[in-house]
Amino acid sequence: MIITIDGPAAAGKGTLASKLSKKYNLAYFDTGMVYRAVGLELMLAGISPEDVEKATDFAQKLTFQRMNELSHHSEFRSANGGKYASVVSSYPQVREALLQMQQNFAKNPVFADGSKADGAIYDGRDTGTVVCPHADVKLFITASPEVRAERRYFEFMSRGHQALYADVLEDIKARDKRDSERATAPMKPAEDAVIFDTSALTIDEVYQKAVKIIDSKQ
């Protein structure tokens, strides 16, 4: 079984995908990690995220092993790391270089320890439209920019990263604009995706709603 969960930043995709992967025993692929990895490579090299050529070069050389190594860096999930990731993800050349890696995971899904899985759950922006258009279940999770900014702000604070709510909200809105207006694979719900707003829902309510959707499609 292949499940895709798409939506804007801080809508709750990652938390939901993690819980669902455990319930259905599926391998989990956070596709945002590939863009964070490329962005962090640029950051560590002191290169501007506006350098399309360098970003493409890092994307073409990225491996799962390198991505996992970078995921342990303190800047990987930081606000600045998110900005780099958002910028490089808007480049068609970068997206094309990373697409095959993401698609191959559905063909040969594995857990973090390398053991084989019977299916996978994806978390991203275009997994239901581009990465896995033939997924068995497609969800599109959203929430208001203000609610998402509040969630992301508290996430940063819990990790010890300094941030201002106003700055986080501005970044959320800028990322939404880039994600929805990019020329290649803009963020949008797949035609057969189930869409729901999590603004007024707890994570448990979101989870229970998703489980009902998935079970009804099995």
Backbone torsions as a table, in degrees:
resi	resn	phi	psi	omega
1	MET	NA	135.9	176.7
2	ILE	-118.2	126.2	178.9
3	ILE	-120.6	134.7	175.9
4	THR	-117.4	139.2	176.4
5	ILE	-127.3	109.1	-179.9
6	ASP	-111.9	165.2	177.7
7	GLY	152.9	172.3	-178.0
8	PRO	-72.1	171.0	-179.2
9	ALA	-58.4	138.3	175.0
10	ALA	64.4	24.4	176.8
11	ALA	-80.4	-14.4	-179.7
12	GLY	108.2	13.2	-176.9
13	LYS	-62.5	-45.8	-175.6
14	GLY	-63.8	-46.2	179.7
15	THR	-62.3	-43.7	-179.8
16	LEU	-65.6	-45.4	-179.0
17	ALA	-61.3	-39.6	179.7
18	SER	-63.3	-44.7	-179.6
19	LYS	-66.7	-40.7	-179.1
20	LEU	-69.8	-34.8	180.0
21	SER	-63.7	-34.4	178.6
22	LYS	-73.6	-41.5	-178.5
23	LYS	-64.2	-44.2	-175.5
24	TYR	-98.9	5.1	177.9
25	ASN	56.4	52.8	-179.3
26	LEU	-113.5	150.0	174.5
27	ALA	-71.2	144.9	-175.3
28	TYR	-114.7	127.7	177.8
29	PHE	-123.8	109.1	173.8
30	ASP	-85.7	100.6	-174.6
31	THR	-67.8	-18.7	177.0
32	GLY	-65.0	-21.5	-179.6
33	MET	-63.1	-33.5	-178.0
34	VAL	-66.9	-36.6	179.4
35	TYR	-76.7	-34.8	175.3
36	ARG	-64.8	-36.4	179.9
37	ALA	-65.0	-45.4	179.1
38	VAL	-64.2	-43.2	179.1
39	GLY	-61.9	-40.8	-179.5
40	LEU	-68.6	-35.7	175.8
41	GLU	-58.1	-43.0	178.4
42	LEU	-65.1	-44.8	-178.6
43	MET	-60.6	-46.2	-178.8
44	LEU	-66.8	-27.1	179.3
45	ALA	-87.9	-2.2	-179.8
46	GLY	72.2	28.4	-177.7
47	ILE	-106.6	139.3	-179.9
48	SER	-65.1	143.0	177.4
49	PRO	-67.2	-11.3	178.1
50	GLU	-78.3	-9.4	-179.0
51	ASP	-80.2	92.4	-176.2
52	VAL	-62.5	-40.7	-177.0
53	GLU	-62.8	-46.4	-179.9
54	LYS	-67.4	-39.5	179.3
55	ALA	-62.3	-41.6	179.1
56	THR	-65.4	-39.7	179.7
57	ASP	-62.4	-44.9	178.3
58	PHE	-64.6	-38.7	-179.5
59	ALA	-64.2	-41.0	-178.9
60	GLN	-67.8	-26.1	-177.9
61	LYS	-96.3	-7.8	-175.0
62	LEU	-65.8	136.0	175.7
63	THR	-121.8	163.3	177.3
64	PHE	-59.6	-39.8	-179.3
65	GLN	-62.0	-45.8	-179.7
66	ARG	-65.6	-40.6	179.3
67	MET	-60.2	-43.7	179.2
68	ASN	-65.2	-36.5	177.2
69	GLU	-63.0	-47.6	-178.6
70	LEU	-65.8	-27.7	-177.5
71	SER	-64.2	-17.0	179.8
72	HIS	-90.2	-5.3	-180.0
73	HIS	-73.1	144.2	-176.6
74	SER	-61.9	-25.9	-178.2
75	GLU	-88.8	-5.7	-175.0
76	PHE	-60.4	-41.1	-178.5
77	ARG	-108.5	13.6	-178.7
78	SER	-77.3	169.7	178.1
79	ALA	-62.3	-42.0	-179.8
80	ASN	-66.7	-39.0	177.4
81	GLY	-62.5	-37.3	178.2
82	GLY	-65.6	-37.8	178.9
83	LYS	-65.1	-44.3	177.9
84	TYR	-59.9	-45.1	-177.8
85	ALA	-62.3	-42.1	-178.9
86	SER	-64.3	-40.6	-179.4
87	VAL	-66.8	-49.8	-176.2
88	VAL	-68.7	-26.4	-179.8
89	SER	-71.1	-13.0	179.6
90	SER	-84.4	-8.0	-178.1
91	TYR	-86.3	120.8	179.5
92	PRO	-54.8	-37.6	-178.1
93	GLN	-64.9	-38.4	179.4
94	VAL	-69.4	-44.9	-178.8
95	ARG	-62.6	-40.5	179.4
96	GLU	-64.9	-40.6	-178.7
97	ALA	-65.2	-31.7	-175.7
98	LEU	-95.4	-12.2	-175.6
99	LEU	-61.8	-44.8	-177.2
100	GLN	-61.5	-39.8	178.3
101	MET	-59.1	-42.7	-178.7
102	GLN	-69.6	-40.2	-179.0
103	GLN	-70.3	-35.6	-179.4
104	ASN	-64.0	-27.3	-179.2
105	PHE	-64.0	-35.5	179.4
106	ALA	-67.9	-30.7	-179.9
107	LYS	-76.8	-34.1	-178.9
108	ASN	-135.7	67.3	-177.4
109	PRO	-68.8	138.0	178.6
110	VAL	-137.0	152.3	175.7
111	PHE	-79.5	174.2	-177.2
112	ALA	-58.8	-28.9	-179.2
113	ASP	-85.6	2.1	177.7
114	GLY	94.0	-7.9	179.9
115	SER	-74.4	152.3	-175.7
116	LYS	-74.1	147.6	178.1
117	ALA	-119.8	158.8	-179.5
118	ASP	-88.3	-1.3	179.8
119	GLY	-178.0	-179.0	-177.3
120	ALA	-145.7	155.2	174.1
121	ILE	-122.1	129.1	-177.7
122	TYR	-106.7	145.3	177.4
123	ASP	-128.5	120.0	-179.1
124	GLY	-173.9	-150.1	-179.4
125	ARG	-112.2	-32.7	-175.0
126	ASP	-133.2	27.1	-175.4
127	THR	-71.0	-31.0	179.9
128	GLY	-84.9	-19.1	-178.4
129	THR	-100.7	-34.2	-174.1
130	VAL	-120.0	-53.3	-174.6
131	VAL	-66.6	-51.2	-178.7
132	CYS	-132.6	69.8	-178.1
133	PRO	-64.2	-16.7	-180.0
134	HIS	-104.2	22.7	179.9
135	ALA	-59.2	150.4	-179.1
136	ASP	-70.9	-37.6	179.9
137	VAL	-135.3	132.1	178.9
138	LYS	-125.6	126.5	177.8
139	LEU	-119.1	144.6	173.6
140	PHE	-125.9	112.9	-174.9
141	ILE	-104.8	130.9	179.2
142	THR	-139.2	175.0	177.6
143	ALA	-168.5	164.3	-178.8
144	SER	-65.4	151.4	178.8
145	PRO	-56.2	-38.1	-178.7
146	GLU	-65.3	-43.1	178.9
147	VAL	-66.1	-42.8	-179.5
148	ARG	-66.5	-37.1	178.2
149	ALA	-65.5	-38.6	178.1
150	GLU	-64.4	-42.7	178.9
151	ARG	-61.8	-46.3	-177.7
152	ARG	-66.9	-37.3	178.7
153	TYR	-60.0	-48.6	-179.7
154	PHE	-68.1	-29.7	176.4
155	GLU	-64.8	-45.0	178.2
156	PHE	-62.0	-45.1	-178.0
157	MET	-63.4	-38.7	-179.2
158	SER	-66.4	-24.3	179.7
159	ARG	-94.6	2.1	178.1
160	GLY	85.3	10.3	178.0
161	HIS	-89.4	131.5	178.0
162	GLN	-76.4	137.0	-179.1
163	ALA	-159.9	155.4	174.9
164	LEU	-112.9	136.7	-177.9
165	TYR	-56.2	-42.8	-178.8
166	ALA	-59.8	-39.5	179.6
167	ASP	-69.0	-39.6	179.8
168	VAL	-64.8	-42.5	178.9
169	LEU	-63.4	-42.5	178.6
170	GLU	-61.6	-41.4	179.5
171	ASP	-66.8	-40.7	178.2
172	ILE	-58.4	-46.9	-178.7
173	LYS	-66.0	-38.4	179.1
174	ALA	-66.7	-39.8	179.0
175	ARG	-67.3	-40.0	177.3
176	ASP	-58.9	-42.9	-178.8
177	LYS	-64.3	-46.3	179.2
178	ARG	-63.0	-44.2	-176.4
179	ASP	-65.8	-37.7	-175.8
180	SER	-86.3	-19.6	-176.3
181	GLU	-108.3	-1.9	-178.9
182	ARG	-64.6	148.9	-175.3
183	ALA	-68.2	-36.4	-178.3
184	THR	-103.3	126.2	176.5
185	ALA	48.7	60.2	177.3
186	PRO	-63.8	151.3	179.8
187	MET	-70.6	121.8	176.5
188	LYS	-163.1	156.0	178.9
189	PRO	-68.2	142.8	172.4
190	ALA	-66.3	153.5	-178.2
191	GLU	-58.5	-30.8	-178.7
192	ASP	-104.4	18.9	179.6
193	ALA	-84.7	148.8	173.1
194	VAL	-91.6	123.7	-175.9
195	ILE	-105.8	133.2	170.6
196	PHE	-150.3	147.1	-176.1
197	ASP	-92.6	129.4	-176.7
198	THR	-101.8	7.3	-174.2
199	SER	-52.2	-43.2	-175.9
200	ALA	-106.9	17.7	-177.3
201	LEU	-112.2	146.9	172.1
202	THR	-80.5	165.3	179.9
203	ILE	-62.4	-34.5	178.9
204	ASP	-67.6	-37.6	178.2
205	GLU	-67.1	-39.3	177.4
206	VAL	-63.6	-44.8	-179.9
207	TYR	-60.6	-48.5	-178.8
208	GLN	-62.5	-38.1	178.9
209	LYS	-65.6	-42.7	179.5
210	ALA	-64.8	-40.5	179.7
211	VAL	-61.0	-42.0	179.2
212	LYS	-62.2	-40.2	179.8
213	ILE	-64.7	-47.5	-178.2
214	ILE	-64.6	-47.1	-179.2
215	ASP	-62.9	-33.4	-179.7
216	SER	-71.2	-21.2	-178.1
217	LYS	-96.7	-9.4	-179.9
218	GLN	-79.1	NA	NA
